[in-house]
């Protein structure tokens, strides 16, 4: 898996988990409204995180090496040794 593919997969996972969190906040807000409290889902969740810029290939490669101990740079170094 390339660093970009890993980042895209991780980004989709985080978006899915945030979507589930917002669903739960909506449900909590619904129950609060049923009990006479005026609380919105945003008050349960806080502010939405700003979208971060897409990381560079270099940063993705460094993250892959630090997380899993493998990556394109490490593979190239091992190929040079042989």
PyMOL commands that set and color helices and strands:
alter all, ss='L'
color gray80, all
select helices_A, chain A and resi 3-34+41-45+57-68+72-81
alter helices_A, ss='H'
color red, helices_A
deselect
rebuild
show_as cartoon
